[in-house]
Amino acid sequence: MAIIEAEDVWVKYRMAKDYALKGIDLRIEEGEFVGVIGPTGAGKSSLCTCLPGLVPNMVRCEEFKGSVIVDGLNTKEYTVGELSQRVGITFQDYESQLFRTTVMLETAFGPENIGLPDEEIEKRVRDAIKWTRMSGLENRYTFALSGGQKQRLAIAAVLSMLPKVLVLDEATSDLDPIGKYELYEIVRELKKTKKITLVMVDHHLDRVAEIATRVLVMNNGDIIYDDEPRKVFSHVDELLQMGLAPPQVTEAFHKLQYQGKYPLKVREAVESFPKNWKLKPVAASPLSTSGRPAIELVNIWHSYEPNVWVLRNLNLRIDEGEFIGLIGQNGSGKTTLAQIITGIIRPSRGVLKLFGEDVTGKTVLQLGRMVGYVFQNPDYQLFSGRVWDELAFGPKQLKLPQSEIEERVRNCLKILGIENLAEEDPFFLNKANRQRVSVGSILTLEPRIIILDEPTTGLSPGETRKIMALARTLNKQGITIITITHDMWVVTEYCRRTIVIHEGEIVLDGPTREIFSKVDDLSKCFLTPPQITHFGLQGFNATYLSVDEFISRVKKE
């Protein structure tokens, strides 16, 4: 039985030059798990917003044609509130969905509004909080949650409604790696008892391969592939050309010209690896640093609430010119640590030194020449009406000569590859370009340290590589880079040293290859290596950090 039927759906937004959706025809059966993938601007989010009736009922369009039927209801004929009892949606921009003061109140809002009995509301809230690993935070103020915890809360608020259709539009992008899998396992369990149907947009295709029963590939407002995961992911070259990243083992076997069905999962890859293919050993990757400290943290403690320590007696040294990956589960203290280094937060206890100078009491403005911070959400940083003005703002505050300001802005536009956007309003740019502008607003200050806090959230793998290639270029120029991310492949491919923080303490710190060989220790911190790394460890007791590295070690006999 079809629970979703879309027929000849066209969507065009105001001021847009082209249609976001172009004659979409789609039928989804009850209980299906459908992955929706595609490059930025493909129409994925537009399709998602059509399902709960947000388009056309709340998101006003210049044109909407066709029909969307969900659980027998035509979305044009019912309100979003009425449809919300059948289809729930969580967006990548989870903060826009949160408006109540505590975790419990936010989770209860939906069931309360449809008039459920108190006992049923309490049960649903309790279950949703448990499913999303938010137990113990029921009375926590939402503003005090980490980004990943806020994302969990937005999902919990939707799950408490027990919708027949759950739409996750990049809604797990800020969850720690194991948390992503946990959420999908929860949905699998719900499927057994509640017959839930899942539509998920996700740039992490190995995860889509694990969970989806069917995959749609969208591009330019149209569905270009619609099939089971194995058949869709066999189009490796086409997906790579679109800036997507097939499962790493699938990509590796394709590039090695494997004759047979490409594996999607690690276990399949281990079982399929030909006996006449041999793997050369991987050399260790020892750290080499300048020996000159850029950042020193001495006995750092921090809390937002009395007796609730986010950071505990933390000691850390990072040398000039290092490229660091800072990872950990949601709420582990990563962003708090980063904001202490930048002066946004003053630690409750302890000493912060930058380049040998005690700067514990200095302000963000005073530290701006030394350290720059790129927020997880670029919209928190952008406020000017022109890209040029955004990039010029920092140097102006430093009271630099106009000629130097202009030179810095021009150089930055060139480095970022956005010279054609200088006169554009940043808020009308896509996420990837907004992220570039936010990076640029820091670069024009010419800091010696740059912290990138989840800089690739919501970006396609192709866009992610452009941002990280820029970070690598800056690092080669001597800038110390710290990247906070839940994308483990970003860490293994770009970061020479990895620091793992868990419950406010540093539990692992060393060369990236060494850290990612410790699967059990990572698992305790709700982290897991990238697929190709996991494959190498399971099958060959070797730690490969990228697909290309793995391929370079294969010898066919």
Phi, psi and omega in degrees: 000130180283130175260340176229129176224117176245131183232118175048055184271124176238135178226129174227126181273158178300138178073356180283147180277336185220168177287141175280325174234139187232086174069044183289128171242126186206137175228124180240126182277154178302132177090356178286149171247108188249122174268135178242119183230163180158165179290169176301134180084010182286337183113007184299309182293326178297319177298316181299318183287343175287329188293317176270009177082007177300321167256120012255008192284327181242318176275104187288135182244154171290328181207134173223123179231153179098190182220147174234119180249123179237119181051040176086358182252131174283120187297339179284343187256359181229155180283162177299323178298317179293322181286337185295340177282349179250326182224127178248145183226138173235133185260165171300321177275072186295332184295333180290347181264350185260132180212352177267167194279329183233166180301314183294316181296320179297316182292330182277347189302312182297305178302325177297320185287341176261011170072033179287155176298153183304318182297319180291320178299313181300318180295315181296318179297313180300315180295314183296321179293321178293316182300324184264015177056046178247008180301138183094349181249014186305323183258008180288136175294140185296328181292340182269002180276153173286170180302314180295323178293323176296322179294319176300319181296318179299321178290319179300320181297328177282317181297330180295343177277349183047057182289156176286329178239127176247123180249121179244103182264092185052037188274000177244014188297331182258007178277149175296158189306314181290327178300325177298312180293322179301317181299314181293328175294323176300315180297322177299318179294318178299326180301325183291326185255332187246357181055046182284144175250135184243130171240118186230131171261127183205133177277349181268094191286339174295326177289319176300318180298326181289323193251327190282143171267347184203145182231131173254131173252122181250147174203134178053041174079010183228159175267116184259337173224144177209100186196182176293155186305317185298321180288320180295315184283355173286345177276057189300310183298318180296319180294318179296322179296332178276003180082017178263166182234102175301165174311138188301321180291328177295313179299317182296313182294324177296312182292335177273004177058045177295134180264099181151187179289130178290136177288152175252333186239163183300313182301317178297321181294318179297316182290330185271345186299120185300141181292336179271008172260129179247152180246128176284149180294159179254130180285151175295158181238079182293151179280140170230125184236172181290339184081359179252119184292132172264318183228132173227124177247125185239114176051050182278127172235147174206143176218149174261337180231151181305129175065016174243097186274122176275324174236140186232110172044054187270129178235132186203142172231131175236128183272161177303137174083004179283157174238105191253138167256123179250113187231162179165168182291168176302132178080012183283341178116009184298308183292323176301315178300314181298320183285338171290318180298325182274350181090001177296323178241138173263128184297149177295323177215159173104179187233136173247127175239136172240122180053041175085354183258133175289112183241020188307321185264006185276157183273170176302317181298319181292329182270354187300330179286340183260321187222133177244146185234121177259116185292154175303318179255109183301335182293342176288341185257339189266135180211349182274160181274351178226146176301317180304312181296324179299316182287333182275345188300310182300307178303327178295322180293334177278358179059042177283157176300148183302322181296322179288323177301312181297321180295317180297317181295314180300316180297320181293317177302321181290314180301319183279348181070034182233031180302327181285354182254007187304326183264002183278157173279121184305327186287347178261004177274160176287172187301317183298317181286327174297322179295320178297319180295320179295322174296317180298324180295337175273320184299324182292346174278348180052055178286161179268346178229135174233129176251123179254107184265104183050056186288347187248008181302126177081357179270150174291160178305323178296317178292322178300317181297325179294317179296315183287329175295322176297316179298320179296319178298316179296321179297321179295338177276002176104358181282134176283128184243131171239122180246123173260125184201153170261358177273099186294332180292330176296318180295312185293328183274333189242333189262130180278332180232141181235133177243126179253124178248135183220122180051043173082007181231148175279120183251338176219142181200120179172189176303141186303318180299319180295315182297317184280358172276349184263071187299317182295318179295321178296319182299323178297337179260014179064034178239155178215144181294163172301161186302316183292328176292316179299320179299312180298320180290320181289318187269332191221005181053040180228143184257100177264136186261350179202164177298315181298321178295317179300313181300322182293342182263356181274132176237117179274134180242000000 
